[in-house]
Amino acid sequence: MMGLLGGSPDEQARLDMLMGDLGNNIQQMPLDYEKLLRAGALRITQPGTVMGSPAGASDPEDYSIVSAYNDAYPDSYTRGWADKPESYETALRALRENSLGPLYDGKYRQLLWGAQQKGVTDFVLPGLLGR
C-alpha cells in the first residue's frame, strides 16, 4: 500500500504523526520544494507587508515564502502578493541547503497541508527519510 508520501505505510504513519504533533521542534523531513512550487503548495512572492501590499523589492534575495495554507483563507492578504520568478532559484537553493535554518514548524506543517490539498504524494526527497 502506498502512503501520501508515495512510499510505505511507515512513511505515511510518520507524516500522520507530524501533522498531528502540535508541539514545537518536530523532526523535519527533507521536502522536494521544487515539486511543491510547481504544484502550487508554495509560492515564492514579492515580500509583503501585514497590510497586504507588496513591498516591491527588486532584489532576488528579498522574497517571501507563501504556502497554499496562507492563501486558502477568503480574507488572506498573501493572495495579493505577486509571484517573483526571479527569486525562485535563490529561494529554492536556500530551502534545499537549509541555509536559513529549518523552517519554523508552522510553515513546515503548512507545506505538508498544501501538498496534501494539491494531491502531491511524493514530496519528500527520496532516500533521505530517517536521517
N, C-alpha and C positions, 0 to 999 in steps of 0.2 A: 504494500500500500504506500502511495506517495503522499507526503505531507505538503503543507503550504510552502515549505522551502524547496520543494521539488525533490526531497530526499526521504529519508527513513522516518518511521513513526517516532523514533527517538529525537530527531531534529524537530519534528512537529511539537513534541512534548516540551522541548526547550523553548520554542517560540511561545507556546501557550503560557509557560512559566514566566517568561519575560513580559508578556503582555499583561499578565495578572499581577506582577510584582509592582506595587506602587511605591516601594521604598526607593532609596537612592543607591547609587553606586552599583548598578547592575553590571554584569559582565557583558559587554557589547560584542556581538558577532561582527566580523568584517563584511560590510554590505557592498553590493555592486551599485555604486552611486550612479554610474552612467546609465545602467538599466533603469534605475528608479527615476532618473531625469527624463529619459525617453518615454517612460510610461506615464509621466505626469504625477508621480508620487512626491516629487520635489521639484522646485523651480529655483533657478539662480536669477535673482532680480536686482534691479537698481536698489540701493539701500533706501529704506523708507523710514518714515517717522511714525510715531504712535498716532498722529492725526491722519495718517494715510497718504499724505502727499509724498511722492518720491523725492529723495534728497538730491537726485540728479547728478551724482558724481560720475565723471567720465573715466576715472582711473579703474582699470580692470581689477586691481587689487581691492577695490571697495565694492562690496556686494552684500546681499542678504540671501540666506538660505530659507526658503519658504516651503513648508510641507503642504501636501494636499489637505491635511487636517486644518492647517491655518486658513486655507481658502474655503473650507467647507461651510463655514457659518454664513448665514444670509447677510449679516452686518460686518463681515470681515473686511478690514481695510487693506489687507495684503493683496486681495484680488485686483486692486487698482494699481499695484506696483508692476511696472513693465519688466518683462524678461530682459536679461542682459547677456546675450550670447557672447559678447567679447570677454566676459568673466568666466565662462564655462570651464575653460582649461585650468585657470588658476584655482577656482573653487573646487573642482573635481580632484585636482592634484592635492590640495590641502586636505580634503576629506580622505583621500586614499592614503596619504602619507601620515595622516593624523597629526599634521604639523601644528594644528591649533589645539591639540589635546583631544580627548574623546568628546563626542557630542554630549551635551548635557542630557540626562536621562529622559527628560520630557520630549526633547526633539527626536531622540532616537526612537522612542515609542511612537511618535507621530509618523516617522518614516515607515515603521512596521505597519501601522494602521493604514497609511497611504498605499503601501504595496498590496495589502490585503484588499482594500477598496478597488484598486485598479486591476486586480486579478493577476498580479505578478507573483509567480510561485517559486522562482529560482533567483532570489535577490541576495542571497548570501554567497560570497565568493567561495568557490569550491575548494576543498582541501584545507580550509583554514578553520573549520569548526573545532571547538575543543581546545584551542590554543590558549 
